[in-house]
Amino acid sequence: MMDQKTALHRFQHGAFLIIAGVPPQTEFGIDCSKFAIAEKFRGVKMIPPGPHFVYCASVGPFGDTAPRVGFIHYFREREIVIREWDPATEELRTRTKGNAEMEIQFIQENIREIDEFLAPYDYESLAKWNTLTSYVTAEIVSNLSPTCGIIRTCTDLLSCSDSERPRGGDTLGAQGTSPKSKKIDLLFDEDSLLPNLKPVPGTAPNFTELPPRFAPEASPSEITSSFMDSIGTLDKLMASFTSPETLLGEIQFSFALFVGGCSTDGLAHWRKILGILSNTEMGVQKYRPFYKKYLQCLQYQVPHLPVEVMQPSPENSVYQDVRKLVKNCLLGNLSGDTENFCRFLGDRMLWSFDDVLEEDPEDLPVVVECA
């Protein structure tokens, strides 16, 4: 129960989200909390400054819930953000009616009169959300959010012509000339089997373009080297960001889109970065301060993954990449932080890494008896 002094402080320093026209019973969520909208609900008060994800999801007559549609915004202290319901698209949009500045001024002057229509921010879930967004700055939110400002579960895609559809092995490029090289290509780029669909302009998050594991013209030895240790790819990735903290911010931003909005684009981007960071022992040695921070971020993200990738099995590629990360961090002299990471996931996920330093049977030499 919030005491009066704390409530007054949060009311005076927190931000406000005002929404209009949302039908009752619509699912509404902000960060890690959600509830059904009631008749008198007009928004949220006491929102702590920082990045927050807000969404609505229409509910059908039989209780079926539509995909989440929302936005992420970096709220300033005492800022007032106004959104209205678009009945055609069933999503929250920027206010289009009236004068926005005058409306904000009116709300500021009469905020106590509308206080009873505003739900308090759920501070019990704030600590959990903060662990997922500790490196997300206002600049990151501004730079990476879609131009349209709307986050959907799946980005709208332009149609693909028949000539652009993949044609089996032809899509694998020059390296796909033998069965073995095709398997290597597929291991690194499963997207080569999919049509090259482009998002509708302005609707996709503006994620940083990630470097490929190896160049299309790479030699077999270069491909093998990148498979063994992706330090070259990691160097290119680090060079794409102004600082390691900015990379951590983008990692957290992409995952926050998944947690808040079930964004498949956010999860896919997060997954690709995990693949790069997990596959290099030399990278851990070279970027030790970054990996110390990354382990802390990752341990709070993993428990939010879909149920389908919770099972610690050989078929779970996320689990296998995390195992690679743990192994490379231990070999890269980051044992203390790695042990804490393993202990946390062991308690929360029942994931065990006791055998992570043991040789993989597939990597052991094969003894062949000559007749």
Secondary structure, DSSP 8 states (H G I E B T S, - for coil): ---HHHHHHHHHHSEEEEEE---TT-EEEETTEEEE--TT--EEEEE-SEEEEEEEE-B-TTS-B---EEEEEEE-TT-EEEEEEETTTTEEEE--SS-HHHHHHHHHHTTTTSGGGEEE--GGGHHHHHHHSTT--HHHHHHHS-TT--EESS--B----GGGS--GGGGG-TTTTSHHHHHHHHHH-GGGGS----B-TT-S--------SS-TT--HHHHHHHHH--HHHHHHHHHTSSSHHHHHHHHHHHHHHHHHH--HHHHHHHHHHHHHHHS-HHHHHHTHHHHHHHHHHHHHHGGGS-GGG-S-STT-HHHHHHHHHHHHHHHTT-HHHHHHHHHHHHHHH----TTTTS--GGGS-------
